[in-house]
């Protein structure tokens, strides 16, 4: 539920408004009838990304190293 209050009301009732925001409400603050600010609950904490250790361990590299390939191709005049 979104509630709109004036700047004066917001200053007078800040603690009450913050309690409402903590419960999930959004508060819009109006100045001369125009929206100037919004107090919203914090975003949910992002879940950490899984580690890449298992993925990295599963990669098997074969063939010659890229640096060797590039050096060879340069010496051959291909690049």
Buried (B, 14 or more C-beta within 10 A) or exposed (E): EEBBBBEEBBEEBEEEBEEBBEEEBBBBBBEEEEEEEEBEEEEEEEEEEEEEEEEEEEEEEEEEEEEEEEEEEEEEEEE
